[in-house]
Amino acid sequence: MAKDALKEERMKILDLLSKGTITAEQAENLLGAMGEAEERVETEQVAKKKTPFRMLKILVDSADGDEVRVELPIEFAKLLKSKRFNIDSLNDTDIDIDQLIEMVNSGVVGEIVNVKSADGDIVKIVVE
């Protein structure tokens, strides 16, 4: 319900109260019910807003001091699997995009890969 409509409904309830058509208790119950309905609508509206893209972060710190930071929206991985792209080289990699998408859809968040080599190289893959 729009704010103007809610205000109008409240005014009608107060008018009924002032005319003695309803009791103060009935007016209070009606106004309380309207408030609950308004909260429910607001909660639903917030839930409908699209959440920001989750990000796939690839962090590489080499023993030589090189730093690589890659951040990709998870939705990009889904887009790569769609029929809009024909990337044959993606099939030649060891990256299992389907598994990655399944993990993200199931709610996996946080560090999913953490490798530290004997040479001191560090590779991390994180979903945020």
C-alpha positions as CSV (number, residue, x, y, z in Angstrom):
1,M,0.0,0.0,0.0
2,A,1.3,3.5,-0.8
3,K,2.1,5.9,2.0
4,D,-0.7,8.2,0.9
5,A,-3.2,5.4,0.9
6,L,-2.0,4.3,4.4
7,K,-2.4,7.9,5.7
8,E,-5.9,8.0,4.2
9,E,-6.8,4.7,5.9
10,R,-5.5,5.9,9.2
11,M,-7.6,9.1,8.9
12,K,-10.7,7.1,8.1
13,I,-10.1,5.1,11.3
14,L,-9.6,8.2,13.4
15,D,-12.8,9.7,11.8
16,L,-14.8,6.6,12.7
17,L,-13.4,6.9,16.3
18,S,-14.3,10.6,16.5
19,K,-17.9,9.9,15.3
20,G,-18.2,7.1,17.9
21,T,-18.7,4.4,15.2
22,I,-15.8,2.4,16.7
23,T,-14.3,2.3,20.2
24,A,-10.8,3.4,21.1
25,E,-9.8,-0.2,21.5
26,Q,-11.1,-1.1,18.0
27,A,-9.3,1.9,16.5
28,E,-6.1,0.8,18.3
29,N,-6.5,-2.8,16.9
30,L,-7.1,-1.5,13.4
31,L,-4.1,0.9,13.5
32,G,-1.9,-1.9,14.9
33,A,-3.0,-4.3,12.1
34,M,-2.2,-1.6,9.5
35,G,1.3,-1.1,11.1
36,E,1.9,-4.8,10.9
37,A,0.8,-4.9,7.3
38,E,3.0,-1.9,6.5
39,E,6.0,-3.6,8.1
40,R,5.3,-6.8,6.1
41,V,5.2,-4.9,2.8
42,E,8.4,-3.0,3.6
43,T,10.2,-6.3,4.5
44,E,9.0,-7.9,1.2
45,Q,10.2,-4.8,-0.7
46,V,13.6,-5.0,0.8
47,A,13.8,-8.8,0.1
48,K,12.9,-8.1,-3.6
49,K,15.8,-5.7,-4.1
50,K,18.6,-7.4,-5.9
51,T,21.5,-8.2,-3.7
52,P,24.9,-7.1,-4.9
53,F,26.8,-9.6,-7.0
54,R,28.9,-12.0,-5.0
55,M,32.5,-11.9,-6.1
56,L,35.0,-14.6,-6.9
57,K,38.4,-13.3,-5.7
58,I,41.7,-14.9,-6.8
59,L,44.6,-13.7,-4.8
60,V,48.2,-14.7,-5.6
61,D,51.3,-13.6,-3.6
62,S,54.5,-15.0,-5.0
63,A,57.7,-15.5,-3.0
64,D,59.3,-13.0,-5.4
65,G,56.9,-10.3,-4.3
66,D,54.5,-10.4,-7.2
67,E,50.9,-9.8,-6.3
68,V,47.9,-10.7,-8.4
69,R,44.4,-9.7,-7.5
70,V,41.5,-10.7,-9.7
71,E,37.8,-10.1,-8.7
72,L,35.0,-11.4,-10.9
73,P,31.3,-11.3,-10.3
74,I,30.0,-14.9,-9.8
75,E,27.3,-14.0,-12.3
76,F,30.1,-13.7,-14.9
77,A,30.9,-17.4,-14.5
78,K,27.2,-18.2,-15.1
79,L,27.3,-16.0,-18.2
80,L,30.2,-17.9,-19.5
81,K,28.2,-21.1,-19.4
82,S,25.3,-19.6,-21.2
83,K,24.7,-20.0,-24.9
84,R,25.6,-16.4,-25.5
85,F,29.3,-17.2,-25.4
86,N,31.1,-19.9,-27.3
87,I,34.4,-20.2,-25.5
88,D,35.9,-23.5,-26.5
89,S,39.1,-22.8,-24.6
90,L,37.1,-22.7,-21.3
91,N,36.4,-26.4,-21.8
92,D,40.2,-27.0,-22.1
93,T,40.9,-25.7,-18.6
94,D,40.8,-27.6,-15.3
95,I,38.2,-25.1,-14.0
96,D,34.9,-26.8,-13.3
97,I,32.5,-23.8,-13.8
98,D,29.5,-26.0,-13.1
99,Q,30.9,-27.0,-9.7
100,L,31.8,-23.4,-8.9
101,I,28.3,-22.2,-9.8
102,E,26.7,-25.1,-7.8
103,M,28.8,-24.2,-4.7
104,V,27.9,-20.5,-4.9
105,N,24.2,-21.3,-5.4
106,S,24.3,-23.6,-2.4
107,G,25.5,-20.6,-0.3
108,V,29.2,-21.2,-0.1
109,V,30.9,-18.0,1.0
110,G,34.5,-17.4,2.1
111,E,37.8,-19.0,1.3
112,I,37.4,-22.1,-0.9
113,V,41.1,-22.6,-1.9
114,N,44.2,-21.8,0.1
115,V,47.5,-23.1,-1.3
116,K,51.0,-22.3,0.0
117,S,53.9,-23.7,-1.9
118,A,57.2,-24.8,-0.5
119,D,58.7,-21.8,-2.4
120,G,56.4,-19.4,-0.4
121,D,53.9,-18.8,-3.2
122,I,50.3,-18.3,-1.9
123,V,47.1,-18.7,-3.9
124,K,43.7,-18.1,-2.4
125,I,40.3,-18.2,-4.0
126,V,37.5,-16.6,-2.1
127,V,33.8,-16.1,-2.6
128,E,32.3,-12.9,-1.0
